[in-house]
Amino acid sequence: MTTVMERRRTGWDVVLGILLLLAGLVVLANAVVATFLSVLLLGWFAIGAGLVTLVGAFVRRESGVSWSAALGGAVLIVLGVIVVRDPFAGAAGLTLLAGALFLAVGLTRLFAASQMPSARVVLVISGILSILLGLVVLFNLSIAVPSLLGLLLGIQIVIEGATILVAGRMRPSPVTTTP
């Protein structure tokens, strides 16, 4: 028996969509605070994941100590401690990464445009916009670092809320098919 998934909207989806829209607007209104809190949360998650990985590397008795896992866990712990001690440095690193990713995605889209004539116009326009966004972020780091991550988070929450409000969420269809 195969379960078919479909996108449906229920009353709870409307409530969740409205709550997400409101939360996204709050995050957008407080982008600097959202950046700071999200970087701190990421730092604590890195510490926790590093501890779990480090302990797990030594607990697996049947296969012996996994030194690569132990090293990875230790690196995650150090990275998490650095980010928690100085969230601004963590935000700077993540903002630099975001700018580089925007630039790389834009260049990739321009390259893809030469390979896909049917979507050439869309890929060229979105590629140029991504490159411009990446350059704006990379050349204005002092302005982008305090708020970019919070703005991106707020935009994502608003988009997610609007999507759920309008289209609902994926759910198993009440009708199942047999192969």
PASEVO-9759 format. One record per residue: y, x, z of N, C-alpha, C in turn; residue in three letters. Coordinates in Angstrom, 3 decimals. Atoms other than C-alpha are relative to their C-alpha. Example, Ala and Ser with C-alpha at 12.3 -4.5 7.8 and 13.67 -1.06 7.14 Angstrom:
! PASEVO-9759
-1.190  0.890  0.000  -4.500  12.300  7.800  1.200  0.900  0.000  ALA
-1.190  -0.820  -0.060  -1.060  13.670  7.140  1.090  -0.770  0.730  SER
END
This chain:
! PASEVO-9759
-1.166  0.841  0.000  0.000  0.000  0.000  1.242  0.896  0.000  MET
-1.228  -0.763  0.128  3.408  1.378  -1.009  1.163  -0.826  0.515  THR
-1.181  0.683  -0.501  6.592  0.512  0.810  1.167  0.334  -0.904  THR
-1.156  -0.176  0.869  9.605  0.011  -1.419  1.252  -0.024  0.865  VAL
-1.253  -0.055  -0.751  12.973  1.005  -0.036  1.101  -0.655  -0.822  MET
-1.141  0.615  0.676  16.076  -0.997  -0.854  1.212  0.089  0.910  GLU
-1.245  -0.044  -0.763  19.696  -0.941  0.210  0.398  -1.441  0.295  ARG
-0.398  1.339  -0.427  20.553  -4.032  2.239  1.061  0.116  1.083  ARG
-1.047  0.025  -1.020  23.494  -4.967  4.442  -0.274  -1.161  0.947  ARG
0.169  1.029  -1.015  23.080  -6.835  7.700  1.287  -0.098  0.813  THR
-1.160  0.122  -0.888  25.549  -7.964  10.342  0.232  1.263  0.812  GLY
-0.139  -1.253  -0.749  24.824  -4.794  12.309  0.614  1.091  -0.874  TRP
-0.601  -0.976  0.911  25.757  -2.748  9.238  1.509  -0.194  -0.090  ASP
-1.438  0.287  0.036  29.134  -4.480  9.102  0.655  0.546  1.272  VAL
-0.540  -0.500  -1.269  29.698  -3.688  12.792  0.022  1.531  0.002  VAL
0.071  -1.463  0.036  28.526  -0.082  12.366  1.016  0.572  -0.987  LEU
-0.971  -0.466  0.983  30.661  0.346  9.231  1.414  -0.039  0.539  GLY
-1.350  0.120  -0.575  33.787  -0.916  11.017  0.206  1.041  1.096  ILE
-0.119  -1.009  -1.061  33.102  1.323  14.042  0.151  1.408  -0.573  LEU
-0.118  -1.314  0.632  32.604  4.350  11.794  1.362  0.179  -0.669  LEU
-1.343  -0.081  0.593  35.810  3.572  9.887  1.050  0.283  1.063  LEU
-0.963  -0.223  -1.091  37.744  3.364  13.154  -0.150  1.403  0.582  LEU
0.228  -1.348  -0.528  36.118  6.550  14.476  0.528  1.055  -0.966  ALA
-0.500  -0.944  0.992  36.927  8.351  11.220  1.517  0.087  0.005  GLY
-1.469  -0.004  -0.074  40.565  7.301  11.464  0.492  0.719  1.255  LEU
-0.362  -0.717  -1.229  40.716  8.569  15.067  -0.165  1.504  -0.204  VAL
0.229  -1.421  0.271  39.215  11.890  13.953  1.078  0.543  -0.931  VAL
-1.045  -0.456  0.922  41.691  12.142  11.065  1.345  0.127  0.700  LEU
-1.269  -0.067  -0.733  44.586  11.438  13.445  0.026  1.179  0.971  ALA
0.097  -1.113  -0.940  43.347  14.225  15.740  -0.853  1.120  -0.602  ASN
0.821  -0.962  0.745  42.024  16.754  13.205  -0.132  1.335  0.729  ALA
0.061  -1.283  -0.698  42.878  19.820  15.291  -0.976  -0.087  1.176  VAL
0.917  0.196  -1.124  41.066  18.458  18.354  -1.432  -0.146  -0.518  VAL
1.330  0.180  0.585  38.131  17.389  16.159  -0.570  1.333  -0.477  ALA
0.453  -1.322  0.424  37.942  20.888  14.672  -0.483  0.800  1.198  THR
0.328  -0.756  -1.205  37.943  22.487  18.117  -1.310  -0.507  0.624  PHE
1.196  0.565  -0.628  35.314  20.103  19.530  -1.245  0.187  -0.863  LEU
1.169  -0.164  0.866  33.033  20.307  16.491  -0.463  1.453  -0.026  SER
0.384  -1.412  -0.033  33.121  24.116  16.549  -0.667  0.326  1.337  VAL
0.638  -0.211  -1.304  32.348  24.114  20.289  -1.418  -0.584  0.020  LEU
1.311  0.637  0.045  29.472  21.690  19.740  -0.963  0.831  -0.839  LEU
0.833  -0.846  0.846  28.144  23.857  16.932  -0.413  1.276  0.739  LEU
0.314  -1.195  -0.784  28.337  26.907  19.207  -1.077  -0.269  1.038  GLY
1.011  0.343  -1.005  26.358  25.171  21.954  -1.341  -0.303  -0.652  TRP
1.251  0.238  0.726  23.783  23.977  19.420  -0.642  1.315  -0.420  PHE
0.537  -1.307  0.400  23.413  27.559  18.176  -0.639  0.694  1.202  ALA
0.578  -0.601  -1.209  22.837  28.778  21.747  -1.327  -0.675  0.332  ILE
1.236  0.722  -0.306  20.255  26.046  22.369  -1.112  0.308  -0.987  GLY
1.010  -0.297  1.021  18.462  26.643  19.080  -0.489  1.438  0.126  ALA
0.393  -1.396  -0.190  18.487  30.385  19.718  -0.943  0.168  1.176  GLY
0.884  -0.075  -1.164  16.956  29.932  23.168  -1.388  -0.559  -0.310  LEU
1.292  0.601  0.356  14.243  27.623  21.837  -0.776  0.928  -0.939  VAL
0.660  -0.905  0.948  13.475  30.022  18.977  -0.492  1.266  0.697  THR
0.366  -1.219  -0.720  13.443  33.054  21.275  -1.195  -0.246  0.913  LEU
1.122  0.326  -0.875  11.150  31.408  23.824  -1.243  -0.286  -0.836  VAL
1.132  0.314  0.861  8.943  30.055  21.051  -0.643  1.226  -0.614  GLY
0.539  -1.225  0.591  8.548  33.526  19.582  -0.955  0.705  0.953  ALA
0.844  -0.680  -0.972  6.980  34.768  22.811  -1.097  -0.893  0.566  PHE
0.970  0.928  -0.575  5.030  31.643  23.786  -1.252  -0.117  -0.860  VAL
1.153  0.143  0.906  2.738  31.556  20.743  -0.990  1.139  0.241  ARG
0.931  -1.061  -0.375  -0.113  33.529  22.244  -1.073  0.241  -1.054  ARG
1.111  -0.151  0.944  -2.722  32.850  19.575  0.373  0.846  -1.215  GLU
-0.385  -0.769  1.180  -0.703  34.459  16.796  0.807  1.252  0.354  SER
-0.762  -1.172  -0.417  1.068  37.121  18.832  1.490  -0.266  -0.055  GLY
-1.452  0.128  -0.034  4.779  37.709  19.223  0.549  0.084  -1.415  VAL
-0.654  -0.019  1.301  6.830  36.863  16.156  1.353  0.679  0.178  SER
-1.227  -0.769  -0.223  9.474  39.577  16.199  1.146  -0.482  -0.881  TRP
-1.082  0.507  0.848  11.396  38.092  13.285  0.595  -1.270  0.605  SER
-0.513  1.200  -0.663  11.662  34.760  15.128  0.797  0.386  1.244  ALA
-0.719  -0.450  -1.194  12.692  36.588  18.307  1.374  0.560  -0.385  ALA
-1.270  -0.553  0.466  15.382  38.478  16.400  0.943  -1.109  -0.464  LEU
-0.814  1.136  0.450  16.601  35.270  14.729  0.547  -0.802  1.170  GLY
-0.460  0.718  -1.190  16.776  33.521  18.097  1.091  0.757  0.736  GLY
-1.019  -0.815  -0.675  18.709  36.405  19.630  1.321  -0.025  -0.776  ALA
-1.213  0.047  0.820  21.174  36.407  16.713  0.699  -1.348  0.156  VAL
-0.596  1.327  -0.204  21.694  32.648  17.101  0.685  -0.100  1.356  LEU
-0.616  0.027  -1.337  22.378  33.071  20.816  1.314  0.765  -0.008  ILE
-1.229  -0.812  0.052  24.919  35.846  20.181  1.081  -0.724  -0.797  VAL
-0.960  0.738  0.816  26.586  33.829  17.416  0.565  -1.190  0.769  LEU
-0.452  1.148  -0.784  26.733  30.753  19.652  0.938  0.404  1.121  GLY
-0.871  -0.472  -1.087  28.240  32.714  22.546  1.361  0.405  -0.550  VAL
-1.277  -0.403  0.613  30.895  34.201  20.248  0.831  -1.236  -0.340  ILE
-0.723  1.212  0.396  31.813  30.752  18.928  0.492  -0.770  1.220  VAL
-0.416  0.724  -1.204  31.899  29.169  22.404  1.121  0.741  0.720  VAL
-1.059  -0.780  -0.665  34.026  32.010  23.800  1.320  -0.055  -0.759  ARG
-1.214  0.048  0.808  36.494  31.845  20.888  -0.176  -1.006  -1.141  ASP
0.189  1.009  1.039  36.343  28.546  18.995  0.907  0.193  -1.209  PRO
-0.893  -0.237  1.136  39.317  29.575  16.855  -0.631  0.971  -0.994  PHE
0.690  -0.946  0.895  37.325  32.528  15.465  -1.138  -0.700  -0.726  ALA
1.060  0.764  0.652  34.405  30.197  14.789  0.554  -0.912  -1.078  GLY
-0.630  0.871  0.991  36.710  27.753  13.026  0.485  0.813  -1.197  ALA
-0.465  -0.850  1.104  38.169  30.618  10.980  -1.157  0.383  -0.909  ALA
1.166  -0.355  0.803  34.716  31.732  9.864  -0.517  -1.177  -0.812  GLY
0.488  1.181  0.707  33.641  28.209  8.977  0.982  -0.460  -1.075  LEU
-1.000  0.367  1.005  36.910  27.513  7.156  -0.063  0.950  -1.191  THR
0.176  -0.985  1.077  36.502  30.718  5.154  -1.245  -0.330  -0.820  LEU
1.219  0.393  0.697  32.960  29.635  4.319  0.231  -1.257  -0.844  LEU
-0.277  1.235  0.747  34.179  26.159  3.282  0.821  0.302  -1.250  ALA
-0.808  -0.360  1.162  36.830  27.658  0.993  -0.825  0.707  -1.060  GLY
0.861  -0.712  0.950  34.280  29.985  -0.585  -0.982  -0.961  -0.674  ALA
0.921  0.974  0.591  31.873  27.068  -1.088  0.704  -0.897  -1.018  LEU
-0.761  0.794  0.972  34.559  24.942  -2.765  0.182  0.791  -1.285  PHE
-0.208  -0.861  1.161  35.297  27.861  -5.086  -1.305  0.183  -0.780  LEU
1.289  -0.195  0.671  31.602  28.501  -5.845  -0.469  -1.278  -0.696  ALA
0.399  1.271  0.611  30.913  24.809  -6.501  0.832  -0.256  -1.256  VAL
-0.855  0.190  1.169  33.889  24.646  -8.859  -0.420  0.875  -1.166  GLY
0.446  -0.903  1.061  32.740  27.684  -10.819  -1.349  -0.441  -0.564  LEU
1.304  0.491  0.452  29.199  26.289  -10.964  0.156  -1.220  -0.897  THR
-0.222  1.197  0.825  30.484  22.974  -12.320  0.577  0.379  -1.363  ARG
-0.541  -0.433  1.291  32.492  24.765  -15.006  -1.105  0.601  -0.864  LEU
1.121  -0.556  0.746  29.391  26.703  -16.017  -0.926  -1.118  -0.480  PHE
0.879  1.120  0.366  27.308  23.494  -15.991  0.611  -0.827  -1.126  ALA
-0.663  0.776  1.056  29.911  21.818  -18.218  -0.317  0.567  -1.373  ALA
0.325  -0.588  1.303  29.112  24.285  -20.980  -1.446  -0.289  -0.397  SER
1.408  0.273  0.266  25.417  23.374  -20.686  -0.311  -1.488  -0.183  GLN
0.246  1.441  0.038  25.790  19.573  -20.467  1.132  -0.715  -0.727  MET
-1.078  0.626  0.761  27.897  18.099  -23.263  0.265  -1.455  0.387  PRO
-0.192  1.417  -0.311  27.349  14.505  -22.102  0.895  -0.204  1.228  SER
-0.805  0.133  -1.216  29.078  15.145  -18.754  1.093  1.059  0.060  ALA
-0.918  -1.130  0.039  31.438  17.899  -19.875  1.356  -0.314  0.640  ARG
-1.347  0.318  -0.487  34.742  16.141  -19.093  0.009  -0.134  1.519  VAL
0.070  0.202  -1.452  33.712  15.064  -15.589  -0.235  1.320  0.717  VAL
0.292  -1.279  -0.641  32.285  18.479  -14.757  1.187  0.955  -0.063  LEU
-1.172  -0.877  0.105  35.358  20.335  -16.034  1.084  -0.442  0.980  VAL
-1.047  0.494  -0.908  37.766  18.102  -14.092  -0.384  0.256  1.452  ILE
0.405  -0.212  -1.391  35.736  18.215  -10.866  -0.108  1.488  0.322  SER
0.059  -1.440  -0.212  35.164  21.951  -11.305  1.371  0.605  0.239  GLY
-1.372  -0.516  -0.177  38.879  22.669  -11.699  0.558  -0.447  1.349  ILE
-0.490  0.484  -1.295  39.685  20.476  -8.682  -0.654  0.751  1.162  LEU
0.683  -0.753  -1.053  37.052  22.249  -6.561  0.520  1.430  0.094  SER
-0.553  -1.357  -0.007  38.363  25.654  -7.608  1.387  0.007  0.625  ILE
-1.346  0.075  -0.592  41.929  24.625  -6.778  -0.070  -0.220  1.503  LEU
0.154  0.244  -1.429  40.819  23.265  -3.391  -0.455  1.264  0.718  LEU
0.463  -1.243  -0.599  38.941  26.483  -2.654  1.097  1.041  0.098  GLY
-1.102  -0.968  -0.021  41.946  28.616  -3.597  1.073  -0.393  1.009  LEU
-0.990  0.453  -0.993  44.306  26.474  -1.497  -0.483  0.346  1.401  VAL
0.540  -0.307  -1.333  42.012  26.871  1.520  0.019  1.501  0.237  VAL
0.115  -1.441  -0.205  41.431  30.600  1.006  1.358  0.702  0.102  LEU
-1.303  -0.648  -0.047  45.100  31.450  0.437  0.916  -0.561  1.080  PHE
-0.787  0.588  -1.087  46.342  29.292  3.326  -0.850  -0.135  1.258  ASN
0.905  0.070  -1.142  43.861  30.137  6.066  0.727  -0.311  1.303  LEU
-0.702  0.242  -1.264  46.481  30.111  8.807  0.336  -1.470  0.195  SER
-0.266  1.442  -0.079  47.259  26.484  7.993  -1.319  -0.777  0.038  ILE
1.256  0.741  0.143  43.686  25.427  7.138  -0.903  0.110  1.219  ALA
0.957  -0.220  -1.094  41.822  26.910  10.125  0.096  -1.062  1.095  VAL
-0.020  0.952  -1.127  43.112  24.572  12.859  -0.417  -1.422  -0.357  PRO
0.209  1.417  0.289  42.604  21.346  10.945  -0.994  -0.319  -1.110  SER
0.833  0.327  1.160  40.396  21.650  7.827  -1.328  -0.623  0.398  LEU
1.310  0.521  -0.375  37.065  21.108  9.555  0.113  -1.407  0.581  LEU
-0.224  1.337  -0.537  38.433  18.114  11.462  0.320  -1.000  -1.093  GLY
-0.311  0.888  1.129  39.862  16.647  8.266  -1.253  -0.323  -0.812  LEU
1.232  0.235  0.754  36.563  17.104  6.416  -0.952  -0.910  0.772  LEU
0.846  0.852  -0.832  34.673  15.551  9.329  0.511  -1.443  -0.004  LEU
-0.583  1.336  0.011  37.069  12.593  9.467  -0.203  -0.700  -1.333  GLY
0.202  0.581  1.332  36.859  12.041  5.713  -1.454  -0.424  -0.171  ILE
1.417  0.333  0.122  33.055  12.129  5.860  -0.346  -1.242  0.819  GLN
0.282  1.169  -0.838  32.967  9.600  8.714  0.577  -1.263  -0.638  ILE
-0.601  1.158  0.670  35.354  7.257  6.851  -0.838  -0.409  -1.215  VAL
0.818  0.299  1.180  33.257  7.513  3.655  -1.323  -0.627  0.426  ILE
1.266  0.553  -0.486  30.053  6.882  5.599  0.189  -1.431  0.501  GLU
-0.278  1.346  -0.491  31.596  3.874  7.347  0.249  -0.989  -1.123  GLY
-0.281  0.880  1.140  32.906  2.415  4.093  -1.269  -0.294  -0.791  ALA
1.246  0.198  0.734  29.539  2.924  2.400  -0.909  -0.988  0.722  THR
0.854  0.914  -0.764  27.627  1.190  5.184  0.606  -1.394  0.024  ILE
-0.669  1.305  -0.031  30.213  -1.588  5.372  -0.193  -0.745  -1.315  LEU
0.073  0.640  1.314  30.059  -2.275  1.634  -1.442  -0.180  -0.476  VAL
1.328  0.025  0.620  26.460  -1.433  0.682  -1.154  -0.103  0.977  ALA
1.095  0.045  -0.962  24.454  -1.402  3.904  -0.748  1.312  0.054  GLY
0.832  -1.189  -0.146  21.672  1.053  4.670  -1.348  -0.221  -0.674  ARG
1.334  0.077  0.599  18.301  1.870  3.142  -0.977  -0.533  1.034  MET
0.998  0.607  -0.867  15.525  -0.251  4.624  -1.249  -0.282  -0.826  ARG
1.212  0.412  0.734  11.933  -1.036  3.755  0.169  -1.423  -0.498  PRO
-0.069  1.336  0.596  11.735  -4.030  1.460  -1.000  -0.914  0.691  SER
0.967  0.904  -0.609  10.116  -7.111  2.919  -1.244  -0.204  -0.865  PRO
1.128  0.131  0.920  7.877  -7.158  -0.149  -0.597  1.375  -0.216  VAL
0.663  -1.282  0.247  5.329  -4.351  -0.365  -0.944  -0.163  -1.183  THR
0.867  0.030  1.172  3.342  -3.465  -3.420  -1.260  0.797  0.275  THR
1.244  -0.773  -0.097  -0.226  -2.232  -3.728  -0.224  0.703  -1.328  THR
0.189  -0.762  1.246  -1.057  0.491  -6.230  -1.169  -0.459  -0.810  PRO
END
